[in-house]
Amino acid sequence: MDSRLTQDLNGALNAAPLLRQKRQRSAFLILLIGIFVFAAAAGALYYALRPETLRIAVGPSDSDDQKLIQALAQSFARQRSAVRLAPIPTNGPTESLALLGAGKADLAVARGDLDMPADAQSVAILRKNVVVLWSPSGLPAKGSKKTPIPKIKSLDDLPGHRIGVIGTTQVNVTLLRVILSESGIDASKVTIVQFATHKISDMAHDASIDAYMSVGPLASKITSEAIAATARERGEPKFLPIDVSEAIAEKHPLYESEEIPGSIFSSSPARPDDKIETVGVNHLIVARREVSETAVGGFTRQLFSVRQALARELPGAANIAPPDTDKDAALTAHRGAAAYIDGTERTFLEKYSDYLWGTILLLSGLGSAGAWFRSYLKRDEKVQSVALRDRVLALAALARDGKSIEELRAMQGEVDNIIRETLNSYDDGAIEEGDLSAFNLALEQFHRSVADRGAVLEDVSADPPRLRSRQ
């Protein structure tokens, strides 16, 4: 047998296990890369679909605002909504806005005429607060049937008198001064005295107070109690209309012209006895501009979807309304809230289609690169398999001139090793079915040569004289 061919075969057979190990390591590396890509894609999908929690500052404690936000948070959690709420209790709207401005809250509940952070934008109107101004008519003298005449019949009568304002924040005082100024009244001639909400009884007993002011929703319990208390102590209220409400709304966009319906505070007696023109200001949920459009849009959608259900437990929830989405609004609507309200909110596919197509293209590219890399890694084994096939053909040629049965058996042993290595390569995917078919042709040729030469050698062994005479 040709020694050079034998050396080449032995070298190929010895190199085969090393190539197989290299291929296995490469396959393991490709598997790790695939797992990494899958984990990254799964992580990105989880990140995109995970519930997002928004921090919302609200106060004071046990207020209607805090109760409403707590109910919203519980409702969102029960429904496993995409957006959740984490309430942050505060001492009041001023502190809530301070947390919003400092980036320690994503949302805050506050009146629209408070000093807002520069990046605050409206998300929803929780309610409309209206100004209620009234003066006591005085109690009739004992035994007298004459109806008392109030000192203050209109805003023009306020100069030189004292007015009690419910609430200790400066914002109510500022609003009163705007009303007085726009009504042509010198605000410095009106003495303003503020009373905390739990001091309404003291305000009603204070005979030096000639008029009263409350700012709150029409259904405000505080306003109703204050009117009833002053009526008991000082006589039936005379409600003071704000005739310049439209002018105030025109010059001060944070305020709106509103009407107080008749009998809203009491039906017997009617308080007021007819509708009253007044000024209103929105009580809002505001968000930082930096909060994502998706999060605020999801929150707004959930808020309006549970509004009616919450109204059964908290009647004030029925007053929730969308903010003004006009670009020239006094307080700009957050883009997420505006998209939901205006019907321009994008679907999941619209938002992430670019990312999805990019991911598909990336995976396609990775698949092509992986296929090329796999083919590149198999190039040595394919060359090796061709060499082994050629070796079988060479052995077939040598078998035709084999000198003995033992030499043919040795060739058969070599071919057995080649078959084993070829099948291993096929199982590992190094060669394809077409390569295996070509190898089978070479193998058949070898077996035919061995069979033919073996038959000749057996005849020679059985009848040597006939072979010599033939020669």
N, C-alpha and C positions, 0 to 999 in steps of 0.2 A: 504494500500500500504506500502511496506517495507520502513521504514524511512531511513535506511542506504543507500539504492539505491537512494532514493530521494535526500539525501544530496550529494551523489556522482554526480548525474545528475546536481543539482544546481551548484555545484562547477565547473563542466565541462563547463556548459553554461556561468557561470560568467567569467571563464578564457578564453573563446573563443574570446571575443573582444580584450582582452589584447594580445593574440597570434596573432590575425589578425593585430593589430597595429604594433607588433614587426615584422611581416612578411612584412608589407608595408614599414616600415623603412628600413628593410634589402633590399627589392627590390629597394628602392630609392637609397640606397648606391651602389648597384650593377649597377644601371643605371648611377650614377655619375662616377663610375670607368670606365664603358664602354665609356662614353662621353670623359673622360680624355684620355683613350687609343686611341680613334678615333682622338681626337684633336692632340695627340702626333704624330700619324702616318701621319695625314694630314700635320702637321708642318714639319715633316721630309721629306715628299714628296715635299712640297713647297721649302724647303731649297735645296733639291737636284736638282730641276728643275728651280729654279729662275735664271734670268740673272745675270751673274757675271761681274762686272765692273773692268777693269784693268787700273791703272793709268800709263800713258806713258809720259815720259819727252822728249821734243823735242825742238830744237831751232837751230839758232836764229829766231827771229820774221820775218815773211814774207818770210822765206826760202822755197825752194822746199820741204825739209823734213817736215816742219810744214804744208804746204799745203796738202801734201800727207796724213799725219796722220789725219788732220782735215777731209779730204774727206772720209777716212776709218771710222772714228767715225760716221759721218753722214750716211754713207751707212749701217753700222751695226745697227744703231738706226732705220732707215727706214725699214729694213728687220726684225726687232724684233729678232735679233740674240741672241744666248745663251750667247755670250760674247760681252760686250760693252767696248768702250774706253773712258777714261777721260783724254784728253791731258793736260799736264802741261807745259806751255811755259817757256823756259829758254833762256839764252844768248848764248848758244852754246852747243856742245857735251860734253865739259868738265864739265859744270855745270849739264848737264843731267846725266852723270855718277856719279857725286857726290850725286845727289838725289837718284839714284839707290842704291849706296853703303850705304846710310844712312837709307834705307828702306822707303823713302818717295815716291818712285815710284816703280811700278812692272816691267815696261818695260822702255827702253831708246833707243834713236837713236844716234849712234855714229860710228866713224871710227874704224876699227878693230885694228889699231896699237896705239890707245890711251891707257893710263893706265886704265885697267879695274878693277872694284872691284873683290875681291877674289872669290865671289860666282856668278859672271856674266857668263851667258851661251847664246849661239847664238840661235835665233829663226828663222830669215830670213835674206837674203841678199837683201837690197833695191837696190843696184847698185854696180858696180865695178868702183872704181876710178883709173885712170891711171896717171902716171907721164909723163908730156910733157916737154921736154927740147929743147930749140932752141936758136939760136944766130942770131943777125942781120947781113945781108951781107953787109950793107952800101949802101948809095944812090950813084948812078953814078954822076960823075962830070958834071957840066952843059955843054951840048953840046957833051958829050962823049958817045960813043956807047959801051964802054968796060964794061963788066959785073964785078961788084965789087967782091972782094974775101973776105969772112968773116974772122975775126980774129980767131974765135973759130970754128974749123971744127969737133972736136970730144971732148970727155970728157978729153982726155989727155992734151988738150990745156987750161983747166980751171985754173990750178995753176997760181997765180999772177994776177988773174982777179976778177972782181966783178960779182956776179950773183944775179939777182932780183927774189925773191920768193914771189908769190902771196899768201896772207893769213898771218895773224899775229900769228897763233898758233905755238907752238914749235914743233908739230908733223911733220910738213913739213920740218923743218930744220933737225930734227933727220933722217928723211927718206933720205934727200939729202946726209947727212954725211955717211949713210950706203952705198949709191950708190957709193960715191967717194971712200970710204974705200975699198969696194969690187972690185973696178976698179983699185986699186993700186995707188990711188991718195991721197996725204997728205991733208986731209980736212982743216987743219989749214992754208994752203997756198991759200985757196979760201975764199974771202970775201963774206959774205952772207948779203944781205939787204932785209928786208921784207917790203911788201907793202900791205895795206888793199885792199879789193876787190873794194872799191870805189876810189882807188888811181891809177888805171891802167893807166890813162892818164899821171899822173906824172911820173910813171915808164917808159912809152914809150918816154917821153921827156928827161929823164935823160941820158945824153951821157956817163956818167961814168959806166953805166951798160953794161957788155959785153955779158951776156947770161941771159936767163929767165927760170923760172920753174913754172909750174902750176900742181896742183893735183885735178882731178875731173873726172866726167863721160865723155865719148867720146862726148856726146851731150851737154857738158857744155857750156852755153852761156858765162860764164866768160872767159873760155879758148879761145873760138873763138874770142871774142872781144879783148882780150889781144894780140893775134897773129895778128889780123887785125890792131890794133893800132900801134904795133911796126913795122909792115910792112910799114905803111904810114910814120912813123917818121924816121925809121932807115934802111929801105930796106927789101927785101924779106927774110923770115926766113930760116935759115939752121937748120933742125931738127937733134938733136943729139941722136943717138941710144944708148941704154944701153945694150951692148953686153954680160954683165955678169948677165943678168936678171935671168937665170936659176940657176946660182950659188947662187944668193941672195935668191931666193925662197927655195933652198935646205937648206941654213944655217939659214934663218929667215922665219919660217913657216907662219908668219902673212902676208908675201908678196907673190905675185904670178908673174910668168912670163907671160906677155901679149904682144899683137901686136896692134899697131895703124894702121888701114887700110889707104891706100892711098886716098887722096882727102876728108878725113873725115871732115876737117875744112873748106875747100873751094874747089870748082871744077874748078874755073877759076880765077886765076891760081890754079893749083892743090897744095894743102897744106895738108899733104906732097905729094910729087910726087910718093912715093912708100911706102910700109909698113915699119914700124919702130918697132924694138924690144924695149920693155920698161918693167917697173915694175908696178904691180897693187896692190891695197889694197881694201878690201871689206868695204862697208858702211853697217852697220848692225842694226837690231833690236835685242837687247839683253834683257834677263830677269834674275831676281834673281832666284837662284836654288830653293828657298823655295816656289816659286809660284807653285800652284798645277798643276799636269800633265794634269788634265781635262781642266783647264782654258787655259793653253798655247796651248794644242792640239786643243781646240775649236777655239782659236784665229788664229792659223796657218791655219786650214781648211777654215775658213771664209776669211782670207787674200788671199789665192790662188783662192778661188771661185769668188771673186770680182775683181781680178787683171785685167782681160781683159776689164771688163766694165769700170773700172777707167782709163784705158789707153786711152779711147776716150777723156777724159777731161784732164788727166795729162799723157802725153806720157811717162814720166819717170816710171810710174807704170808697164810698160811692162818689165822693167829690173828686177823686183822682182824675186828672185830665192831661192831655198831651200839651207840651210846651209850644210856644210860637217858633216855627221852623224858618221863618223869613230871615234872610240874611241881614236885614236892618233891625232885627229885634233888639230890645234893650239888653237882653242877656242871650247870647248866641246859644242855640241848641247844640248839644254834643252830636257829632256826626253819626254815632251809632244810634242814638235816639231818633234823629232826623231821618235816617235811612228806614227805620221801622215805620215811623209815622207816615212818611211820604210814599211808602210802598216801593222803595228802591233798594231794600235790603237784599244782599246777594245770598244765594244758596251756598251750601257747602261746596258743591262742585264748582260754582262760579268763583268762590274765594280761593280754592286750592287747586283749580284745574292746571294752572301753570306748574305747580309743584308736582302734581300727579303725572303730567306728561313728562316733566323733567326726570322724575323717578323712573318712569317706564323706559325713557331713552337711556338713562344711566344703566338700568339693569340690562337692557338690550346690549349696550356697549360692553358691559362687564361680561355678559354671556359670550359675545363674540370674542372678546379678549381672552376669556377663559378657554374657549374652544381652540383658539390659536395657540395659547400657551400649552394646552394639553397636547396639541399636535406637535408643537415644538419639542416638548419633553419626550414624545414618543419617537422622534425622528431617529434616534440611535437604535432603538429596538426594531423599528421597521427595517433599517439598514441591516441589523443583525439577523432579522428573520429572512431577508433576501439572501444573506450570506449562507444561512443554514440550508435554505432551499437549494441554492447553487451547490452546496456541499453534497446534498442528497443526489443531485444530478451527476456530480463528479464521481460519487461512489457507485452510481449505476453504471457509469462508463468503466470504472475500474473492475466492477464485478464481472463484466463480460470476459475479462482476461484473468480472473481469479485463479490462483495456482492450487488452491486446496479448499476443502470444506471448512477448515478452521479459519482460513482467511475470510471466507464469506460470512462465517459466524461473527468474526470480529467486526466486519463492516455492519452486520445487522445490529450488533450491540451499539455501535456509534449512532446508527440511525434511530435506535430506540431512545437514546439520550436526546437526539434532535427532536424526535416526536414529542417527548415529554416537555422539553423547553418550549416548543412551538405551541402546544396546548396550554401551557401556563401563560404564555404571552397572549393567547386568544382569550383566556379567562380573565386576564387583567385588562383587556381592552386595548392592548398595544397593537394588535393586528386585527383586521376586520375579516368578515366571512369570505370576502373575495380573495384575500391573501391566503386563507386556509384552503380554499378550493385549488388555488395554484400549487400550494404545497402538496395537496393530495395527488395531483398529476405527477409531480416529481417522485412522490412516494410510490405510486403505482409503477412508474418506470423502473425504479430501483428494485421493487419486488419481482418484476418480470425478468429483469437481468439476473437477479440472484437465482430465481427459479430455473431459468434456462441454463445458467452456468452450473448450477448444482446438479441438474440432470446429466449434463455432459461429464462432470467429474465423477458421478456415481457410475456411469457406463464405463469410463476408463478404469475405475477401480475394480469393476466386476470382470472386465475382459481386456487386460493389458495387451496380449499378443495381437488381438484384432486391431487395437488402436495403433500398434507399431506397424502392422502390415499396411494399414491405411496410410500411415505417414510415409 
